[in-house]
Amino acid sequence: MTQLGEIQQAILSGEPEAVGALAVPESYRGMTVHADEAAMFEGLESRDKDPRKSLHLDDVPTPELGPGEALIAVMASAINYNTVWTSIFEPVSTFKFLKKYGKLSPLSKRHDLPYHVVGSDLSGVVLRTGVGVHNWKPGDEVVAHCLNVELEGPDGHNDTMLDTEQRIWGFETNFGGLAEVALVKANQLMPKPNHLTWEEAASPGLVNSTAYRQLVSRNGADMKQGDVVLIWGASGGLGSYATQYVLNGGGIPVCVVSSPEKAEICRKMGAELVIDRSKGTGEGFQFWKDENEQDPKEWQRFGAKIRELTGNEDPDIVFEHPGRETFGASVYAARRGGTIVTCASTSGFMHQYDNRYLWMNLKRIIGSHFANYRESWEANRLIAKGLIHPTLSKTYPLEETGQAALDVHRNLHQGKVGVLALAPEEGLGVRDHELREKHLDAINAFRDA
């Protein structure tokens, strides 16, 4: 049996603490992109770039463990949009990030390699910890958030997202979670929710924390009870958590989706106000006349539809993440004095809007990026208590990560798409069956959607 096989067997046998006595493998399988292929999609439109061609399952050397770090045996991971960006080398090749990080210190030099092991989510078991790590030990079952910070300067000590050396692990750093082993800073680790399977526990990480900061935190929109919140892509990886936070926080979600099936998922979560904006089955909103010009009349029609659903109220908060396609409508639709909180820009980074609707109506645009350690911990705590639920719809084996990324790239998915690493099948890793049974319908709400 291989070293990784022995580690896997110890975890599956219910004796994860035994991994501390096992040898760390010299290499492992990880999903990579290659620096010498960074130009492979030049000349193609984004939609025509295929992650299956650029993502490779390679055998890679296990990185040296540094102070304050941990090696994790990865049981499961998940796809985020940053994996799609990495795989299609947009907006820039991530090897630029790795090269820059490699210049920071002798320790960070390890990340500057001709291959990039990707992935910003994981659930798994601690294999080893480096010098100075006291809160975690081999055998601990964990999930990881994706905030990588150095905190050597003053800027990040009030909000770690403001650290001058803030990076997203597995996107702007190497040795990510779409692999059998991952390297993280120990302050990325959080307890695995006991009532979830490995793949369910891996799926909320990035998007759950992002939605928490964007909506709930004082660093974001600081949502209060009764707020009307417009949520774009409300059944997707990020929007499905936003919908849950609005409902849990006493707000009124207005869920925007692109099909009747997605509308039904939102209603299943408890949302009552849903707009299907698709052309065939829904309202057919077309916010752009062509590539260069938006259609304000469509903004007005969209705003009227929101007021029709809410009893003549405009949104207090707009949860923005599509970006270019929707931003003009978002600025228009927010109420006087309202807030547009934005991240990601999955449809394009160059936003255009009519500033009259912002300036003359005293609206605010807030930029929000992932979450700090405290916000990530709070968001994970809500998952662990069964107050927020994973929105996992489908799970692929590690070998088919390229297809999983294509699903997300083409918007063929609902909720989150998971990836199994050392977990040989779905359904493993549950420790608290009683709590799971209590929330089973909500946990499975997105399955096979």
TORKOL-4160 file (C-alpha; in steps of 0.2 Angstrom, whole numbers, padded with zeros to 4 digits, m for minus):
449
<pt num="1" X="0000" Y="0000" Z="0000"/>
<pt num="2" X="0006" Y="0017" Z="m0004"/>
<pt num="3" X="0010" Y="0031" Z="0009"/>
<pt num="4" X="m0006" Y="0040" Z="0004"/>
<pt num="5" X="m0016" Y="0024" Z="0004"/>
<pt num="6" X="m0010" Y="0021" Z="0022"/>
<pt num="7" X="m0016" Y="0039" Z="0026"/>
<pt num="8" X="m0032" Y="0036" Z="0017"/>
<pt num="9" X="m0035" Y="0020" Z="0026"/>
<pt num="10" X="m0032" Y="0027" Z="0043"/>
<pt num="11" X="m0045" Y="0041" Z="0040"/>
<pt num="12" X="m0058" Y="0030" Z="0033"/>
<pt num="13" X="m0055" Y="0018" Z="0048"/>
<pt num="14" X="m0061" Y="0031" Z="0060"/>
<pt num="15" X="m0043" Y="0033" Z="0067"/>
<pt num="16" X="m0037" Y="0050" Z="0059"/>
<pt num="17" X="m0025" Y="0053" Z="0074"/>
<pt num="18" X="m0015" Y="0038" Z="0067"/>
<pt num="19" X="m0009" Y="0049" Z="0053"/>
<pt num="20" X="0003" Y="0057" Z="0064"/>
<pt num="21" X="0013" Y="0041" Z="0065"/>
<pt num="22" X="0013" Y="0038" Z="0046"/>
<pt num="23" X="0026" Y="0045" Z="0034"/>
<pt num="24" X="0022" Y="0061" Z="0024"/>
<pt num="25" X="0021" Y="0056" Z="0006"/>
<pt num="26" X="0035" Y="0062" Z="m0005"/>
<pt num="27" X="0023" Y="0066" Z="m0019"/>
<pt num="28" X="0004" Y="0067" Z="m0022"/>
<pt num="29" X="m0008" Y="0070" Z="m0036"/>
<pt num="30" X="m0014" Y="0088" Z="m0039"/>
<pt num="31" X="m0024" Y="0097" Z="m0052"/>
<pt num="32" X="m0012" Y="0109" Z="m0061"/>
<pt num="33" X="m0010" Y="0122" Z="m0074"/>
<pt num="34" X="0007" Y="0123" Z="m0083"/>
<pt num="35" X="0016" Y="0139" Z="m0086"/>
<pt num="36" X="0021" Y="0134" Z="m0104"/>
<pt num="37" X="0003" Y="0133" Z="m0109"/>
<pt num="38" X="m0002" Y="0150" Z="m0103"/>
<pt num="39" X="m0005" Y="0156" Z="m0121"/>
<pt num="40" X="m0014" Y="0141" Z="m0126"/>
<pt num="41" X="m0031" Y="0150" Z="m0128"/>
<pt num="42" X="m0025" Y="0166" Z="m0136"/>
<pt num="43" X="m0037" Y="0173" Z="m0149"/>
<pt num="44" X="m0052" Y="0164" Z="m0142"/>
<pt num="45" X="m0067" Y="0172" Z="m0133"/>
<pt num="46" X="m0069" Y="0168" Z="m0115"/>
<pt num="47" X="m0084" Y="0156" Z="m0117"/>
<pt num="48" X="m0074" Y="0146" Z="m0130"/>
<pt num="49" X="m0060" Y="0142" Z="m0118"/>
<pt num="50" X="m0061" Y="0124" Z="m0111"/>
<pt num="51" X="m0054" Y="0121" Z="m0094"/>
<pt num="52" X="m0053" Y="0102" Z="m0098"/>
<pt num="53" X="m0038" Y="0106" Z="m0110"/>
<pt num="54" X="m0028" Y="0116" Z="m0097"/>
<pt num="55" X="m0031" Y="0107" Z="m0081"/>
<pt num="56" X="m0019" Y="0092" Z="m0078"/>
<pt num="57" X="m0019" Y="0079" Z="m0065"/>
<pt num="58" X="0000" Y="0078" Z="m0061"/>
<pt num="59" X="0010" Y="0069" Z="m0048"/>
<pt num="60" X="0019" Y="0083" Z="m0039"/>
<pt num="61" X="0032" Y="0084" Z="m0025"/>
<pt num="62" X="0026" Y="0087" Z="m0007"/>
<pt num="63" X="0031" Y="0105" Z="m0003"/>
<pt num="64" X="0043" Y="0108" Z="0012"/>
<pt num="65" X="0033" Y="0112" Z="0028"/>
<pt num="66" X="0037" Y="0130" Z="0035"/>
<pt num="67" X="0034" Y="0138" Z="0052"/>
<pt num="68" X="0016" Y="0142" Z="0055"/>
<pt num="69" X="0010" Y="0130" Z="0041"/>
<pt num="70" X="0001" Y="0114" Z="0040"/>
<pt num="71" X="0000" Y="0099" Z="0027"/>
<pt num="72" X="m0017" Y="0093" Z="0025"/>
<pt num="73" X="m0023" Y="0076" Z="0018"/>
<pt num="74" X="m0037" Y="0082" Z="0007"/>
<pt num="75" X="m0053" Y="0072" Z="0007"/>
<pt num="76" X="m0063" Y="0084" Z="m0004"/>
<pt num="77" X="m0063" Y="0101" Z="m0012"/>
<pt num="78" X="m0074" Y="0111" Z="m0023"/>
<pt num="79" X="m0074" Y="0122" Z="m0039"/>
<pt num="80" X="m0074" Y="0141" Z="m0037"/>
<pt num="81" X="m0074" Y="0154" Z="m0051"/>
<pt num="82" X="m0056" Y="0158" Z="m0047"/>
<pt num="83" X="m0052" Y="0140" Z="m0053"/>
<pt num="84" X="m0061" Y="0144" Z="m0069"/>
<pt num="85" X="m0051" Y="0160" Z="m0071"/>
<pt num="86" X="m0035" Y="0151" Z="m0067"/>
<pt num="87" X="m0039" Y="0137" Z="m0080"/>
<pt num="88" X="m0042" Y="0149" Z="m0094"/>
<pt num="89" X="m0028" Y="0161" Z="m0089"/>
<pt num="90" X="m0040" Y="0176" Z="m0087"/>
<pt num="91" X="m0039" Y="0191" Z="m0083"/>
<pt num="92" X="m0020" Y="0186" Z="m0082"/>
<pt num="93" X="m0010" Y="0171" Z="m0080"/>
<pt num="94" X="m0009" Y="0166" Z="m0061"/>
<pt num="95" X="0010" Y="0162" Z="m0064"/>
<pt num="96" X="0012" Y="0181" Z="m0062"/>
<pt num="97" X="0005" Y="0180" Z="m0045"/>
<pt num="98" X="0016" Y="0165" Z="m0041"/>
<pt num="99" X="0032" Y="0174" Z="m0047"/>
<pt num="100" X="0028" Y="0190" Z="m0037"/>
<pt num="101" X="0025" Y="0180" Z="m0021"/>
<pt num="102" X="0041" Y="0170" Z="m0024"/>
<pt num="103" X="0051" Y="0186" Z="m0022"/>
<pt num="104" X="0044" Y="0190" Z="m0005"/>
<pt num="105" X="0054" Y="0178" Z="0005"/>
<pt num="106" X="0065" Y="0162" Z="0004"/>
<pt num="107" X="0049" Y="0153" Z="0011"/>
<pt num="108" X="0037" Y="0160" Z="m0002"/>
<pt num="109" X="0050" Y="0156" Z="m0016"/>
<pt num="110" X="0043" Y="0138" Z="m0015"/>
<pt num="111" X="0027" Y="0144" Z="m0023"/>
<pt num="112" X="0036" Y="0150" Z="m0039"/>
<pt num="113" X="0035" Y="0135" Z="m0050"/>
<pt num="114" X="0032" Y="0130" Z="m0068"/>
<pt num="115" X="0016" Y="0122" Z="m0062"/>
<pt num="116" X="0002" Y="0129" Z="m0051"/>
<pt num="117" X="m0008" Y="0117" Z="m0040"/>
<pt num="118" X="m0025" Y="0125" Z="m0039"/>
<pt num="119" X="m0041" Y="0125" Z="m0028"/>
<pt num="120" X="m0047" Y="0137" Z="m0014"/>
<pt num="121" X="m0058" Y="0125" Z="m0004"/>
<pt num="122" X="m0054" Y="0109" Z="0006"/>
<pt num="123" X="m0060" Y="0097" Z="0019"/>
<pt num="124" X="m0048" Y="0085" Z="0026"/>
<pt num="125" X="m0036" Y="0079" Z="0040"/>
<pt num="126" X="m0021" Y="0088" Z="0047"/>
<pt num="127" X="m0005" Y="0078" Z="0043"/>
<pt num="128" X="0009" Y="0088" Z="0050"/>
<pt num="129" X="0011" Y="0106" Z="0058"/>
<pt num="130" X="0026" Y="0117" Z="0057"/>
<pt num="131" X="0035" Y="0126" Z="0070"/>
<pt num="132" X="0024" Y="0138" Z="0080"/>
<pt num="133" X="0008" Y="0129" Z="0077"/>
<pt num="134" X="m0001" Y="0125" Z="0094"/>
<pt num="135" X="m0020" Y="0125" Z="0090"/>
<pt num="136" X="m0020" Y="0110" Z="0078"/>
<pt num="137" X="m0012" Y="0093" Z="0078"/>
<pt num="138" X="m0011" Y="0078" Z="0066"/>
<pt num="139" X="m0028" Y="0069" Z="0065"/>
<pt num="140" X="m0038" Y="0085" Z="0067"/>
<pt num="141" X="m0053" Y="0085" Z="0055"/>
<pt num="142" X="m0053" Y="0102" Z="0047"/>
<pt num="143" X="m0059" Y="0114" Z="0033"/>
<pt num="144" X="m0049" Y="0128" Z="0026"/>
<pt num="145" X="m0053" Y="0146" Z="0022"/>
<pt num="146" X="m0043" Y="0154" Z="0008"/>
<pt num="147" X="m0036" Y="0169" Z="0015"/>
<pt num="148" X="m0017" Y="0170" Z="0015"/>
<pt num="149" X="m0009" Y="0184" Z="0024"/>
<pt num="150" X="0009" Y="0188" Z="0030"/>
<pt num="151" X="0003" Y="0202" Z="0043"/>
<pt num="152" X="0021" Y="0209" Z="0044"/>
<pt num="153" X="0015" Y="0227" Z="0041"/>
<pt num="154" X="0002" Y="0237" Z="0051"/>
<pt num="155" X="m0012" Y="0238" Z="0038"/>
<pt num="156" X="m0020" Y="0221" Z="0041"/>
<pt num="157" X="m0021" Y="0221" Z="0059"/>
<pt num="158" X="m0038" Y="0229" Z="0060"/>
<pt num="159" X="m0045" Y="0219" Z="0045"/>
<pt num="160" X="m0034" Y="0206" Z="0039"/>
<pt num="161" X="m0041" Y="0208" Z="0021"/>
<pt num="162" X="m0032" Y="0225" Z="0021"/>
<pt num="163" X="m0015" Y="0217" Z="0023"/>
<pt num="164" X="m0003" Y="0223" Z="0010"/>
<pt num="165" X="0002" Y="0204" Z="0007"/>
<pt num="166" X="m0016" Y="0197" Z="0006"/>
<pt num="167" X="m0018" Y="0183" Z="m0006"/>
<pt num="168" X="m0031" Y="0170" Z="m0010"/>
<pt num="169" X="m0024" Y="0153" Z="m0007"/>
<pt num="170" X="m0024" Y="0141" Z="m0022"/>
<pt num="171" X="m0027" Y="0156" Z="m0034"/>
<pt num="172" X="m0013" Y="0168" Z="m0029"/>
<pt num="173" X="m0003" Y="0155" Z="m0020"/>
<pt num="174" X="0002" Y="0137" Z="m0025"/>
<pt num="175" X="m0002" Y="0120" Z="m0017"/>
<pt num="176" X="m0021" Y="0122" Z="m0017"/>
<pt num="177" X="m0035" Y="0111" Z="m0012"/>
<pt num="178" X="m0039" Y="0102" Z="m0028"/>
<pt num="179" X="m0026" Y="0089" Z="m0024"/>
<pt num="180" X="m0023" Y="0074" Z="m0012"/>
<pt num="181" X="m0012" Y="0085" Z="m0001"/>
<pt num="182" X="m0012" Y="0104" Z="0002"/>
<pt num="183" X="m0001" Y="0116" Z="0011"/>
<pt num="184" X="m0010" Y="0130" Z="0021"/>
<pt num="185" X="m0006" Y="0143" Z="0034"/>
<pt num="186" X="m0012" Y="0136" Z="0051"/>
<pt num="187" X="m0023" Y="0151" Z="0053"/>
<pt num="188" X="m0033" Y="0146" Z="0038"/>
<pt num="189" X="m0039" Y="0130" Z="0047"/>
<pt num="190" X="m0057" Y="0129" Z="0055"/>
<pt num="191" X="m0066" Y="0114" Z="0063"/>
<pt num="192" X="m0075" Y="0103" Z="0050"/>
<pt num="193" X="m0094" Y="0103" Z="0053"/>
<pt num="194" X="m0097" Y="0086" Z="0061"/>
<pt num="195" X="m0114" Y="0083" Z="0053"/>
<pt num="196" X="m0108" Y="0085" Z="0035"/>
<pt num="197" X="m0099" Y="0073" Z="0023"/>
<pt num="198" X="m0082" Y="0077" Z="0017"/>
<pt num="199" X="m0088" Y="0084" Z="0000"/>
<pt num="200" X="m0102" Y="0094" Z="0009"/>
<pt num="201" X="m0090" Y="0102" Z="0021"/>
<pt num="202" X="m0078" Y="0107" Z="0008"/>
<pt num="203" X="m0091" Y="0116" Z="m0003"/>
<pt num="204" X="m0096" Y="0131" Z="0007"/>
<pt num="205" X="m0078" Y="0138" Z="0012"/>
<pt num="206" X="m0075" Y="0152" Z="m0001"/>
<pt num="207" X="m0092" Y="0157" Z="m0006"/>
<pt num="208" X="m0100" Y="0156" Z="0012"/>
<pt num="209" X="m0087" Y="0167" Z="0019"/>
<pt num="210" X="m0088" Y="0179" Z="0004"/>
<pt num="211" X="m0107" Y="0181" Z="0006"/>
<pt num="212" X="m0105" Y="0183" Z="0025"/>
<pt num="213" X="m0093" Y="0198" Z="0023"/>
<pt num="214" X="m0103" Y="0205" Z="0008"/>
<pt num="215" X="m0120" Y="0205" Z="0017"/>
<pt num="216" X="m0118" Y="0203" Z="0036"/>
<pt num="217" X="m0102" Y="0210" Z="0041"/>
<pt num="218" X="m0099" Y="0229" Z="0045"/>
<pt num="219" X="m0086" Y="0228" Z="0032"/>
<pt num="220" X="m0099" Y="0224" Z="0019"/>
<pt num="221" X="m0117" Y="0230" Z="0018"/>
<pt num="222" X="m0121" Y="0227" Z="0037"/>
<pt num="223" X="m0138" Y="0220" Z="0033"/>
<pt num="224" X="m0152" Y="0223" Z="0045"/>
<pt num="225" X="m0169" Y="0215" Z="0048"/>
<pt num="226" X="m0182" Y="0220" Z="0035"/>
<pt num="227" X="m0169" Y="0225" Z="0022"/>
<pt num="228" X="m0175" Y="0221" Z="0004"/>
<pt num="229" X="m0160" Y="0213" Z="m0004"/>
<pt num="230" X="m0158" Y="0210" Z="m0023"/>
<pt num="231" X="m0148" Y="0195" Z="m0026"/>
<pt num="232" X="m0141" Y="0191" Z="m0043"/>
<pt num="233" X="m0138" Y="0173" Z="m0047"/>
<pt num="234" X="m0147" Y="0168" Z="m0032"/>
<pt num="235" X="m0146" Y="0149" Z="m0035"/>
<pt num="236" X="m0128" Y="0149" Z="m0039"/>
<pt num="237" X="m0112" Y="0146" Z="m0029"/>
<pt num="238" X="m0112" Y="0163" Z="m0021"/>
<pt num="239" X="m0130" Y="0168" Z="m0022"/>
<pt num="240" X="m0136" Y="0153" Z="m0014"/>
<pt num="241" X="m0127" Y="0158" Z="0002"/>
<pt num="242" X="m0133" Y="0176" Z="0000"/>
<pt num="243" X="m0151" Y="0170" Z="m0001"/>
<pt num="244" X="m0149" Y="0160" Z="0015"/>
<pt num="245" X="m0141" Y="0174" Z="0025"/>
<pt num="246" X="m0155" Y="0186" Z="0020"/>
<pt num="247" X="m0168" Y="0174" Z="0025"/>
<pt num="248" X="m0159" Y="0170" Z="0042"/>
<pt num="249" X="m0156" Y="0188" Z="0045"/>
<pt num="250" X="m0174" Y="0194" Z="0044"/>
<pt num="251" X="m0172" Y="0202" Z="0027"/>
<pt num="252" X="m0182" Y="0201" Z="0011"/>
<pt num="253" X="m0173" Y="0192" Z="m0003"/>
<pt num="254" X="m0177" Y="0197" Z="m0021"/>
<pt num="255" X="m0169" Y="0182" Z="m0031"/>
<pt num="256" X="m0164" Y="0185" Z="m0049"/>
<pt num="257" X="m0161" Y="0169" Z="m0059"/>
<pt num="258" X="m0160" Y="0163" Z="m0077"/>
<pt num="259" X="m0172" Y="0148" Z="m0078"/>
<pt num="260" X="m0188" Y="0141" Z="m0070"/>
<pt num="261" X="m0178" Y="0127" Z="m0062"/>
<pt num="262" X="m0167" Y="0139" Z="m0053"/>
<pt num="263" X="m0182" Y="0149" Z="m0048"/>
<pt num="264" X="m0189" Y="0133" Z="m0040"/>
<pt num="265" X="m0173" Y="0131" Z="m0030"/>
<pt num="266" X="m0174" Y="0148" Z="m0023"/>
<pt num="267" X="m0192" Y="0145" Z="m0018"/>
<pt num="268" X="m0186" Y="0128" Z="m0010"/>
<pt num="269" X="m0174" Y="0138" Z="0001"/>
<pt num="270" X="m0189" Y="0149" Z="0007"/>
<pt num="271" X="m0188" Y="0164" Z="m0005"/>
<pt num="272" X="m0205" Y="0170" Z="m0011"/>
<pt num="273" X="m0199" Y="0185" Z="m0022"/>
<pt num="274" X="m0191" Y="0177" Z="m0038"/>
<pt num="275" X="m0187" Y="0185" Z="m0055"/>
<pt num="276" X="m0183" Y="0173" Z="m0069"/>
<pt num="277" X="m0174" Y="0185" Z="m0081"/>
<pt num="278" X="m0171" Y="0173" Z="m0095"/>
<pt num="279" X="m0177" Y="0176" Z="m0113"/>
<pt num="280" X="m0187" Y="0161" Z="m0116"/>
<pt num="281" X="m0196" Y="0157" Z="m0100"/>
<pt num="282" X="m0195" Y="0173" Z="m0090"/>
<pt num="283" X="m0196" Y="0192" Z="m0091"/>
<pt num="284" X="m0182" Y="0192" Z="m0105"/>
<pt num="285" X="m0172" Y="0207" Z="m0098"/>
<pt num="286" X="m0159" Y="0212" Z="m0110"/>
<pt num="287" X="m0149" Y="0226" Z="m0101"/>
<pt num="288" X="m0137" Y="0229" Z="m0116"/>
<pt num="289" X="m0143" Y="0234" Z="m0134"/>
<pt num="290" X="m0126" Y="0228" Z="m0141"/>
<pt num="291" X="m0108" Y="0226" Z="m0135"/>
<pt num="292" X="m0106" Y="0244" Z="m0132"/>
<pt num="293" X="m0122" Y="0252" Z="m0126"/>
<pt num="294" X="m0134" Y="0248" Z="m0112"/>
<pt num="295" X="m0153" Y="0250" Z="m0112"/>
<pt num="296" X="m0160" Y="0261" Z="m0098"/>
<pt num="297" X="m0177" Y="0257" Z="m0102"/>
<pt num="298" X="m0173" Y="0239" Z="m0097"/>
<pt num="299" X="m0166" Y="0245" Z="m0081"/>
<pt num="300" X="m0183" Y="0254" Z="m0078"/>
<pt num="301" X="m0193" Y="0239" Z="m0083"/>
<pt num="302" X="m0182" Y="0229" Z="m0071"/>
<pt num="303" X="m0185" Y="0241" Z="m0057"/>
<pt num="304" X="m0204" Y="0241" Z="m0060"/>
<pt num="305" X="m0204" Y="0222" Z="m0058"/>
<pt num="306" X="m0195" Y="0223" Z="m0042"/>
<pt num="307" X="m0207" Y="0236" Z="m0035"/>
<pt num="308" X="m0222" Y="0225" Z="m0041"/>
<pt num="309" X="m0215" Y="0210" Z="m0030"/>
<pt num="310" X="m0210" Y="0220" Z="m0015"/>
<pt num="311" X="m0225" Y="0231" Z="m0013"/>
<pt num="312" X="m0217" Y="0247" Z="m0021"/>
<pt num="313" X="m0201" Y="0246" Z="m0012"/>
<pt num="314" X="m0184" Y="0247" Z="m0020"/>
<pt num="315" X="m0169" Y="0236" Z="m0014"/>
<pt num="316" X="m0160" Y="0243" Z="0001"/>
<pt num="317" X="m0145" Y="0232" Z="m0004"/>
<pt num="318" X="m0140" Y="0225" Z="m0021"/>
<pt num="319" X="m0129" Y="0209" Z="m0019"/>
<pt num="320" X="m0118" Y="0211" Z="m0035"/>
<pt num="321" X="m0106" Y="0198" Z="m0042"/>
<pt num="322" X="m0110" Y="0196" Z="m0061"/>
<pt num="323" X="m0102" Y="0213" Z="m0064"/>
<pt num="324" X="m0102" Y="0221" Z="m0082"/>
<pt num="325" X="m0118" Y="0213" Z="m0088"/>
<pt num="326" X="m0129" Y="0218" Z="m0073"/>
<pt num="327" X="m0120" Y="0233" Z="m0064"/>
<pt num="328" X="m0129" Y="0247" Z="m0073"/>
<pt num="329" X="m0146" Y="0239" Z="m0068"/>
<pt num="330" X="m0140" Y="0237" Z="m0050"/>
<pt num="331" X="m0135" Y="0255" Z="m0048"/>
<pt num="332" X="m0152" Y="0260" Z="m0055"/>
<pt num="333" X="m0162" Y="0248" Z="m0045"/>
<pt num="334" X="m0155" Y="0252" Z="m0028"/>
<pt num="335" X="m0166" Y="0263" Z="m0017"/>
<pt num="336" X="m0161" Y="0281" Z="m0013"/>
<pt num="337" X="m0147" Y="0280" Z="0000"/>
<pt num="338" X="m0145" Y="0261" Z="m0004"/>
<pt num="339" X="m0130" Y="0251" Z="m0006"/>
<pt num="340" X="m0123" Y="0241" Z="m0020"/>
<pt num="341" X="m0110" Y="0228" Z="m0013"/>
<pt num="342" X="m0099" Y="0220" Z="m0026"/>
<pt num="343" X="m0086" Y="0207" Z="m0029"/>
<pt num="344" X="m0080" Y="0194" Z="m0042"/>
<pt num="345" X="m0087" Y="0202" Z="m0059"/>
<pt num="346" X="m0090" Y="0185" Z="m0067"/>
<pt num="347" X="m0097" Y="0192" Z="m0083"/>
<pt num="348" X="m0083" Y="0206" Z="m0085"/>
<pt num="349" X="m0073" Y="0218" Z="m0074"/>
<pt num="350" X="m0076" Y="0234" Z="m0083"/>
<pt num="351" X="m0092" Y="0240" Z="m0076"/>
<pt num="352" X="m0103" Y="0254" Z="m0083"/>
<pt num="353" X="m0117" Y="0264" Z="m0075"/>
<pt num="354" X="m0126" Y="0280" Z="m0075"/>
<pt num="355" X="m0118" Y="0290" Z="m0061"/>
<pt num="356" X="m0133" Y="0302" Z="m0060"/>
<pt num="357" X="m0143" Y="0287" Z="m0051"/>
<pt num="358" X="m0128" Y="0285" Z="m0039"/>
<pt num="359" X="m0123" Y="0303" Z="m0035"/>
<pt num="360" X="m0140" Y="0312" Z="m0035"/>
<pt num="361" X="m0149" Y="0298" Z="m0025"/>
<pt num="362" X="m0135" Y="0296" Z="m0012"/>
<pt num="363" X="m0131" Y="0278" Z="m0016"/>
<pt num="364" X="m0115" Y="0269" Z="m0011"/>
<pt num="365" X="m0104" Y="0256" Z="m0019"/>
<pt num="366" X="m0094" Y="0245" Z="m0008"/>
<pt num="367" X="m0081" Y="0233" Z="m0014"/>
<pt num="368" X="m0080" Y="0217" Z="m0005"/>
<pt num="369" X="m0067" Y="0203" Z="m0007"/>
<pt num="370" X="m0068" Y="0186" Z="0002"/>
<pt num="371" X="m0067" Y="0188" Z="0021"/>
<pt num="372" X="m0055" Y="0190" Z="0036"/>
<pt num="373" X="m0051" Y="0176" Z="0048"/>
<pt num="374" X="m0064" Y="0181" Z="0060"/>
<pt num="375" X="m0078" Y="0183" Z="0047"/>
<pt num="376" X="m0073" Y="0166" Z="0040"/>
<pt num="377" X="m0074" Y="0158" Z="0057"/>
<pt num="378" X="m0091" Y="0165" Z="0060"/>
<pt num="379" X="m0098" Y="0159" Z="0044"/>
<pt num="380" X="m0091" Y="0142" Z="0047"/>
<pt num="381" X="m0098" Y="0142" Z="0064"/>
<pt num="382" X="m0116" Y="0145" Z="0056"/>
<pt num="383" X="m0113" Y="0130" Z="0045"/>
<pt num="384" X="m0108" Y="0119" Z="0060"/>
<pt num="385" X="m0123" Y="0124" Z="0069"/>
<pt num="386" X="m0135" Y="0120" Z="0055"/>
<pt num="387" X="m0140" Y="0138" Z="0053"/>
<pt num="388" X="m0133" Y="0139" Z="0035"/>
<pt num="389" X="m0132" Y="0124" Z="0024"/>
<pt num="390" X="m0121" Y="0118" Z="0010"/>
<pt num="391" X="m0128" Y="0120" Z="m0008"/>
<pt num="392" X="m0119" Y="0106" Z="m0016"/>
<pt num="393" X="m0127" Y="0100" Z="m0032"/>
<pt num="394" X="m0115" Y="0088" Z="m0040"/>
<pt num="395" X="m0098" Y="0080" Z="m0036"/>
<pt num="396" X="m0084" Y="0074" Z="m0048"/>
<pt num="397" X="m0069" Y="0063" Z="m0045"/>
<pt num="398" X="m0052" Y="0072" Z="m0045"/>
<pt num="399" X="m0048" Y="0066" Z="m0062"/>
<pt num="400" X="m0064" Y="0075" Z="m0069"/>
<pt num="401" X="m0060" Y="0092" Z="m0062"/>
<pt num="402" X="m0059" Y="0099" Z="m0079"/>
<pt num="403" X="m0077" Y="0095" Z="m0082"/>
<pt num="404" X="m0082" Y="0102" Z="m0066"/>
<pt num="405" X="m0074" Y="0118" Z="m0070"/>
<pt num="406" X="m0082" Y="0118" Z="m0087"/>
<pt num="407" X="m0099" Y="0116" Z="m0079"/>
<pt num="408" X="m0095" Y="0132" Z="m0068"/>
<pt num="409" X="m0088" Y="0141" Z="m0083"/>
<pt num="410" X="m0103" Y="0138" Z="m0094"/>
<pt num="411" X="m0115" Y="0141" Z="m0079"/>
<pt num="412" X="m0122" Y="0123" Z="m0081"/>
<pt num="413" X="m0122" Y="0121" Z="m0062"/>
<pt num="414" X="m0133" Y="0125" Z="m0047"/>
<pt num="415" X="m0125" Y="0129" Z="m0030"/>
<pt num="416" X="m0108" Y="0122" Z="m0028"/>
<pt num="417" X="m0099" Y="0108" Z="m0038"/>
<pt num="418" X="m0088" Y="0097" Z="m0027"/>
<pt num="419" X="m0073" Y="0086" Z="m0031"/>
<pt num="420" X="m0068" Y="0071" Z="m0021"/>
<pt num="421" X="m0049" Y="0069" Z="m0017"/>
<pt num="422" X="m0044" Y="0055" Z="m0005"/>
<pt num="423" X="m0062" Y="0052" Z="m0001"/>
<pt num="424" X="m0066" Y="0036" Z="m0012"/>
<pt num="425" X="m0085" Y="0040" Z="m0013"/>
<pt num="426" X="m0098" Y="0052" Z="m0007"/>
<pt num="427" X="m0107" Y="0051" Z="0009"/>
<pt num="428" X="m0092" Y="0048" Z="0021"/>
<pt num="429" X="m0086" Y="0058" Z="0036"/>
<pt num="430" X="m0102" Y="0061" Z="0045"/>
<pt num="431" X="m0099" Y="0062" Z="0064"/>
<pt num="432" X="m0115" Y="0069" Z="0071"/>
<pt num="433" X="m0129" Y="0059" Z="0063"/>
<pt num="434" X="m0143" Y="0067" Z="0074"/>
<pt num="435" X="m0139" Y="0085" Z="0069"/>
<pt num="436" X="m0138" Y="0079" Z="0051"/>
<pt num="437" X="m0155" Y="0070" Z="0051"/>
<pt num="438" X="m0163" Y="0086" Z="0058"/>
<pt num="439" X="m0157" Y="0096" Z="0043"/>
<pt num="440" X="m0156" Y="0083" Z="0029"/>
<pt num="441" X="m0169" Y="0091" Z="0018"/>
<pt num="442" X="m0160" Y="0107" Z="0018"/>
<pt num="443" X="m0143" Y="0099" Z="0015"/>
<pt num="444" X="m0149" Y="0090" Z="0000"/>
<pt num="445" X="m0159" Y="0104" Z="m0007"/>
<pt num="446" X="m0147" Y="0107" Z="m0022"/>
<pt num="447" X="m0143" Y="0088" Z="m0025"/>
<pt num="448" X="m0144" Y="0084" Z="m0043"/>
<pt num="449" X="m0153" Y="0100" Z="m0047"/>
